Amino acid sequence: MLKAKRLNRVMRIPDEKAQEYQALGYEITTMDGKVISKPDNPKEKVKELEGKLAEASEYAEARDKEVEDMKAQVAELEEKLAEAEKASATKDGEIADLKAKLQEAANKATQKAEKSSGGGKQTK
Protein backbone atom coordinates (compact mmCIF):
# COMPACT_ATOMS: atom_id res chain seq x y z
CA MET A 1 0.00 0.00 0.00
CA LEU A 2 1.15 3.52 -0.81
CA LYS A 3 0.03 7.07 -0.08
CA ALA A 4 -0.88 9.61 -2.74
CA LYS A 5 -0.73 13.29 -1.68
CA ARG A 6 -1.94 16.37 -3.51
CA LEU A 7 -2.57 19.71 -1.85
CA ASN A 8 -4.50 18.80 1.33
CA ARG A 9 -5.71 15.43 0.04
CA VAL A 10 -4.04 12.19 1.16
CA MET A 11 -5.22 8.77 -0.04
CA ARG A 12 -4.09 5.22 0.35
CA ILE A 13 -3.63 3.53 -3.00
CA PRO A 14 -2.51 0.10 -4.20
CA ASP A 15 1.04 -0.16 -5.55
CA GLU A 16 -0.12 -0.74 -9.13
CA LYS A 17 -1.97 2.63 -9.20
CA ALA A 18 1.13 4.70 -8.34
CA GLN A 19 1.89 5.74 -11.94
CA GLU A 20 -1.71 6.75 -12.59
CA TYR A 21 -1.81 9.01 -9.54
CA GLN A 22 1.62 10.46 -10.31
CA ALA A 23 0.37 11.38 -13.78
CA LEU A 24 -2.59 13.12 -12.12
CA GLY A 25 -0.23 15.28 -10.07
CA TYR A 26 0.00 13.33 -6.80
CA GLU A 27 3.17 12.78 -4.80
CA ILE A 28 3.56 9.06 -4.09
CA THR A 29 5.05 7.97 -0.76
CA THR A 30 5.31 4.80 1.27
CA MET A 31 3.12 4.44 4.30
CA ASP A 32 6.17 5.55 6.35
CA GLY A 33 6.38 8.84 4.39
CA LYS A 34 9.38 7.99 2.19
CA VAL A 35 8.94 9.74 -1.18
CA ILE A 36 8.82 7.31 -4.10
CA SER A 37 7.97 9.77 -6.85
CA LYS A 38 7.01 13.38 -7.18
CA PRO A 39 4.28 14.60 -9.49
CA ASP A 40 5.14 15.68 -12.98
CA ASN A 41 5.47 19.44 -13.07
CA PRO A 42 3.22 20.62 -15.91
CA LYS A 43 5.22 23.83 -16.35
CA GLU A 44 8.44 21.85 -16.80
CA LYS A 45 6.67 19.56 -19.27
CA VAL A 46 5.41 22.57 -21.22
CA LYS A 47 8.91 24.09 -21.33
CA GLU A 48 10.38 20.76 -22.41
CA LEU A 49 7.77 20.35 -25.14
CA GLU A 50 8.23 23.95 -26.30
CA GLY A 51 11.96 23.31 -26.60
CA LYS A 52 11.33 20.17 -28.62
CA LEU A 53 8.85 22.03 -30.81
CA ALA A 54 11.34 24.82 -31.46
CA GLU A 55 14.01 22.26 -32.32
CA ALA A 56 11.64 20.42 -34.65
CA SER A 57 10.64 23.70 -36.31
CA GLU A 58 14.27 24.64 -36.91
CA TYR A 59 14.93 21.19 -38.32
CA ALA A 60 11.90 21.42 -40.62
CA GLU A 61 12.90 24.89 -41.82
CA ALA A 62 16.42 23.67 -42.55
CA ARG A 63 15.05 20.70 -44.51
CA ASP A 64 12.66 23.01 -46.40
CA LYS A 65 15.60 25.22 -47.37
CA GLU A 66 17.56 22.18 -48.51
CA VAL A 67 14.58 21.04 -50.60
CA GLU A 68 14.32 24.47 -52.23
CA ASP A 69 18.07 24.48 -52.93
CA MET A 70 17.83 21.02 -54.45
CA LYS A 71 14.87 22.05 -56.60
CA ALA A 72 16.92 24.98 -57.90
CA GLN A 73 19.83 22.63 -58.64
CA VAL A 74 17.51 20.22 -60.45
CA ALA A 75 16.11 23.06 -62.57
CA GLU A 76 19.63 24.23 -63.41
CA LEU A 77 20.71 20.70 -64.32
CA GLU A 78 17.60 20.22 -66.46
CA GLU A 79 18.51 23.40 -68.37
CA LYS A 80 22.06 22.15 -68.88
CA LEU A 81 20.72 18.77 -70.01
CA ALA A 82 18.40 20.44 -72.52
CA GLU A 83 21.33 22.51 -73.84
CA ALA A 84 23.51 19.40 -74.07
CA GLU A 85 20.77 17.49 -75.90
CA LYS A 86 20.35 20.38 -78.33
CA ALA A 87 24.12 20.52 -78.91
CA SER A 88 24.17 16.75 -79.35
CA ALA A 89 21.37 16.92 -81.92
CA THR A 90 23.28 19.64 -83.77
CA LYS A 91 26.45 17.55 -83.72
CA ASP A 92 24.51 14.48 -84.84
CA GLY A 93 23.22 16.51 -87.79
CA GLU A 94 26.72 17.68 -88.63
CA ILE A 95 28.02 14.11 -88.43
CA ALA A 96 25.25 12.89 -90.71
CA ASP A 97 26.10 15.67 -93.22
CA LEU A 98 29.79 14.78 -93.09
CA LYS A 99 29.01 11.08 -93.57
CA ALA A 100 26.84 11.93 -96.56
CA LYS A 101 29.60 14.11 -98.05
CA LEU A 102 32.16 11.39 -97.37
CA GLN A 103 29.93 8.80 -99.00
CA GLU A 104 29.39 11.14 -101.96
CA ALA A 105 33.14 11.71 -102.26
CA ALA A 106 33.76 7.96 -102.04
CA ASN A 107 31.17 7.33 -104.74
CA LYS A 108 32.73 9.98 -107.01
CA ALA A 109 36.18 8.50 -106.41
CA THR A 110 34.87 5.02 -107.22
CA GLN A 111 33.19 6.31 -110.38
CA LYS A 112 36.34 8.17 -111.38
CA ALA A 113 38.42 5.07 -110.77
CA GLU A 114 36.00 2.98 -112.80
CA LYS A 115 36.10 5.51 -115.67
CA SER A 116 39.89 5.59 -115.57
CA SER A 117 40.09 1.84 -115.51
CA GLY A 118 37.37 1.44 -118.11
CA GLY A 119 38.78 4.22 -120.31
CA GLY A 120 42.27 2.71 -120.19
CA LYS A 121 40.93 -0.66 -121.35
CA GLN A 122 39.17 0.85 -124.31
CA THR A 123 42.28 2.72 -125.49
CA LYS A 124 44.36 -0.41 -125.59
CYANA upper distance limits for C-alpha pairs under 8 A (distance plus 0.5 A):
  1 MET  CA     12 ARG  CA      7.14
  1 MET  CA     13 ILE  CA      6.39
  1 MET  CA     14 PRO  CA      5.39
  1 MET  CA     15 ASP  CA      6.15
  1 MET  CA     30 THR  CA      7.77
  1 MET  CA     31 MET  CA      7.43
  2 LEU  CA     12 ARG  CA      6.13
  2 LEU  CA     13 ILE  CA      5.76
  2 LEU  CA     14 PRO  CA      6.55
  2 LEU  CA     15 ASP  CA      6.50
  2 LEU  CA     18 ALA  CA      8.12
  2 LEU  CA     28 ILE  CA      7.37
  2 LEU  CA     29 THR  CA      6.41
  2 LEU  CA     30 THR  CA      5.32
  2 LEU  CA     31 MET  CA      6.06
  3 LYS  CA     10 VAL  CA      7.16
  3 LYS  CA     11 MET  CA      6.02
  3 LYS  CA     12 ARG  CA      5.03
  3 LYS  CA     13 ILE  CA      6.37
  3 LYS  CA     28 ILE  CA      6.21
  3 LYS  CA     29 THR  CA      5.65
  3 LYS  CA     30 THR  CA      6.40
  3 LYS  CA     31 MET  CA      6.47
  3 LYS  CA     33 GLY  CA      8.47
  4 ALA  CA     10 VAL  CA      6.15
  4 ALA  CA     11 MET  CA      5.67
  4 ALA  CA     12 ARG  CA      6.75
  4 ALA  CA     13 ILE  CA      7.17
  4 ALA  CA     18 ALA  CA      8.22
  4 ALA  CA     21 TYR  CA      7.39
  4 ALA  CA     26 TYR  CA      6.08
  4 ALA  CA     27 GLU  CA      6.04
  4 ALA  CA     28 ILE  CA      5.18
  4 ALA  CA     29 THR  CA      6.97
  5 LYS  CA      9 ARG  CA      6.18
  5 LYS  CA     10 VAL  CA      5.00
  5 LYS  CA     11 MET  CA      7.08
  5 LYS  CA     26 TYR  CA      5.68
  5 LYS  CA     27 GLU  CA      5.52
  5 LYS  CA     28 ILE  CA      7.00
  5 LYS  CA     29 THR  CA      8.42
  6 ARG  CA     10 VAL  CA      7.11
  6 ARG  CA     25 GLY  CA      7.37
  6 ARG  CA     26 TYR  CA      5.38
  6 ARG  CA     27 GLU  CA      6.88
 13 ILE  CA     17 LYS  CA      6.98
 13 ILE  CA     18 ALA  CA      7.75
 14 PRO  CA     18 ALA  CA      7.68
 17 LYS  CA     21 TYR  CA      6.89
 18 ALA  CA     22 GLN  CA      6.60
 18 ALA  CA     28 ILE  CA      7.06
 19 GLN  CA     23 ALA  CA      6.63
 20 GLU  CA     24 LEU  CA      6.95
 21 TYR  CA     25 GLY  CA      7.00
 21 TYR  CA     26 TYR  CA      5.93
 21 TYR  CA     27 GLU  CA      8.34
 21 TYR  CA     28 ILE  CA      8.15
 22 GLN  CA     26 TYR  CA      5.32
 22 GLN  CA     27 GLU  CA      6.68
 22 GLN  CA     28 ILE  CA      7.16
 22 GLN  CA     37 SER  CA      7.77
 22 GLN  CA     38 LYS  CA      7.39
 22 GLN  CA     39 PRO  CA      5.49
 22 GLN  CA     40 ASP  CA      7.35
 23 ALA  CA     39 PRO  CA      7.14
 23 ALA  CA     40 ASP  CA      6.98
 24 LEU  CA     39 PRO  CA      8.01
 25 GLY  CA     39 PRO  CA      5.10
 25 GLY  CA     40 ASP  CA      6.63
 25 GLY  CA     41 ASN  CA      8.17
 26 TYR  CA     38 LYS  CA      7.52
 26 TYR  CA     39 PRO  CA      5.70
 27 GLU  CA     35 VAL  CA      7.96
 27 GLU  CA     36 ILE  CA      8.40
 27 GLU  CA     37 SER  CA      6.53
 27 GLU  CA     38 LYS  CA      5.06
 27 GLU  CA     39 PRO  CA      5.65
 28 ILE  CA     35 VAL  CA      6.65
 28 ILE  CA     36 ILE  CA      6.05
 28 ILE  CA     37 SER  CA      5.75
 28 ILE  CA     38 LYS  CA      6.83
 28 ILE  CA     39 PRO  CA      8.26
 29 THR  CA     33 GLY  CA      5.89
 29 THR  CA     34 LYS  CA      5.74
 29 THR  CA     35 VAL  CA      4.79
 29 THR  CA     36 ILE  CA      5.58
 29 THR  CA     37 SER  CA      7.49
 30 THR  CA     34 LYS  CA      5.76
 30 THR  CA     35 VAL  CA      7.10
 30 THR  CA     36 ILE  CA      7.39
 40 ASP  CA     44 GLU  CA      8.47
 40 ASP  CA     45 LYS  CA      8.05
 41 ASN  CA     45 LYS  CA      6.82
 42 PRO  CA     46 VAL  CA      6.57
 43 LYS  CA     47 LYS  CA      6.70
 44 GLU  CA     48 GLU  CA      6.54
 45 LYS  CA     49 LEU  CA      6.53
 46 VAL  CA     50 GLU  CA      6.47
 47 LYS  CA     51 GLY  CA      6.64
 48 GLU  CA     52 LYS  CA      6.81
 49 LEU  CA     53 LEU  CA      6.51
 50 GLU  CA     54 ALA  CA      6.59
 51 GLY  CA     55 GLU  CA      6.66
 52 LYS  CA     56 ALA  CA      6.54
 53 LEU  CA     57 SER  CA      6.52
 54 ALA  CA     58 GLU  CA      6.68
 55 GLU  CA     59 TYR  CA      6.67
 56 ALA  CA     60 ALA  CA      6.56
 57 SER  CA     61 GLU  CA      6.58
 58 GLU  CA     62 ALA  CA      6.62
 59 TYR  CA     63 ARG  CA      6.71
 60 ALA  CA     64 ASP  CA      6.54
 61 GLU  CA     65 LYS  CA      6.68
 62 ALA  CA     66 GLU  CA      6.75
 63 ARG  CA     67 VAL  CA      6.62
 64 ASP  CA     68 GLU  CA      6.74
 65 LYS  CA     69 ASP  CA      6.63
 66 GLU  CA     70 MET  CA      6.56
 67 VAL  CA     71 LYS  CA      6.59
 68 GLU  CA     72 ALA  CA      6.76
 69 ASP  CA     73 GLN  CA      6.75
 70 MET  CA     74 VAL  CA      6.56
 71 LYS  CA     75 ALA  CA      6.68
 72 ALA  CA     76 GLU  CA      6.68
 73 GLN  CA     77 LEU  CA      6.57
 74 VAL  CA     78 GLU  CA      6.51
 75 ALA  CA     79 GLU  CA      6.78
 76 GLU  CA     80 LYS  CA      6.83
 77 LEU  CA     81 LEU  CA      6.51
 78 GLU  CA     82 ALA  CA      6.62
 79 GLU  CA     83 GLU  CA      6.72
 80 LYS  CA     84 ALA  CA      6.56
 81 LEU  CA     85 GLU  CA      6.53
 82 ALA  CA     86 LYS  CA      6.63
 83 GLU  CA     87 ALA  CA      6.62
 84 ALA  CA     88 SER  CA      6.44
 85 GLU  CA     89 ALA  CA      6.57
 86 LYS  CA     90 THR  CA      6.72
 87 ALA  CA     91 LYS  CA      6.62
 88 SER  CA     92 ASP  CA      6.45
 89 ALA  CA     93 GLY  CA      6.67
 90 THR  CA     94 GLU  CA      6.77
 91 LYS  CA     95 ILE  CA      6.54
 92 ASP  CA     96 ALA  CA      6.63
 93 GLY  CA     97 ASP  CA      6.70
 94 GLU  CA     98 LEU  CA      6.64
 95 ILE  CA     99 LYS  CA      6.55
 96 ALA  CA    100 ALA  CA      6.63
 97 ASP  CA    101 LYS  CA      6.66
 98 LEU  CA    102 LEU  CA      6.46
 99 LYS  CA    103 GLN  CA      6.47
100 ALA  CA    104 GLU  CA      6.52
101 LYS  CA    105 ALA  CA      6.51
102 LEU  CA    106 ALA  CA      6.51
103 GLN  CA    107 ASN  CA      6.55
104 GLU  CA    108 LYS  CA      6.67
105 ALA  CA    109 ALA  CA      6.56
106 ALA  CA    110 THR  CA      6.56
107 ASN  CA    111 GLN  CA      6.57
108 LYS  CA    112 LYS  CA      6.45
109 ALA  CA    113 ALA  CA      6.48
110 THR  CA    114 GLU  CA      6.54
111 GLN  CA    115 LYS  CA      6.59
112 LYS  CA    116 SER  CA      6.57
113 ALA  CA    117 SER  CA      6.48
114 GLU  CA    118 GLY  CA      6.20
115 LYS  CA    119 GLY  CA      6.01
116 SER  CA    120 GLY  CA      6.44
117 SER  CA    121 LYS  CA      6.90
118 GLY  CA    122 GLN  CA      6.98
119 GLY  CA    123 THR  CA      6.93
120 GLY  CA    124 LYS  CA      7.08
